[in-house]
Amino acid sequence: MTETAETAPQGDWADRTEQAVLDAAIERAPALGWNARLTRAACEACGLSLGDQELLLPNGPRDLAVLLSRRHDARALKALEATPAATMKIRERIAAAVSARMEAGAQDIEAAKRCAGFLSLPTNVDLGFKLAWETADHLWRWAGDTATDQNHYSKRAILGGILIPALTMRWFDGREAAEAFVARRIENVMAFEKWKAGKDFDAPVRTITEALGRLRYGAKA
């Protein structure tokens, strides 16, 4: 699902055709927007009937949005292969990862703008959050994250919360504004984590547990 039309396996009709339709959609999105009309025009350009379209893209423009996001994820990860993550601080890795993802999408900027508008609609916000989570997971894994506890989820939720406005800002306000925003948000997160590290959030629970224990079993001798 992350290949381009040129690199998809030759024997996989669905993958090759999905990528060809996506290419056609990217070309037509500036004029048509991101909608059902775009889906049909892109499929027609690839010689697909309505039946083929229903088989390949049953959710129409939502499926196209998934394909676009995953192509941009794959493009960003490819660009990051030359980045020496092991020699970088974690904040530097995340900044580099987000920057790579923003620039991967900027190669299709007009289509990305239309897709961003589509994902901002109330009926599509769920998909936007799902794709942001998926992207955050890819970027954290590239950065070397191996957490399997609650930190696995909190890291992705926090990064997803940075990615959505950062990508939107990149499409509409430019790279400089977007990267400045990302730098501020990363600094905010790091400051919070530093503050949190000095706090014992389990202390209230322990206090209550100990009090209940004394009520039931009496004070220790």
Secondary structure as GFF3:
##gff-version 3
##sequence-region A 1 221
A	DSSP	alpha_helix	13	32	.	.	.	ID=ss1
A	DSSP	alpha_helix	36	45	.	.	.	ID=ss2
A	DSSP	alpha_helix	50	56	.	.	.	ID=ss3
A	DSSP	alpha_helix	61	79	.	.	.	ID=ss4
A	DSSP	three_ten_helix	80	82	.	.	.	ID=ss5
A	DSSP	three_ten_helix	85	87	.	.	.	ID=ss6
A	DSSP	alpha_helix	90	106	.	.	.	ID=ss7
A	DSSP	alpha_helix	109	119	.	.	.	ID=ss8
A	DSSP	alpha_helix	125	142	.	.	.	ID=ss9
A	DSSP	alpha_helix	150	173	.	.	.	ID=ss10
A	DSSP	alpha_helix	175	197	.	.	.	ID=ss11
A	DSSP	alpha_helix	203	217	.	.	.	ID=ss12
###
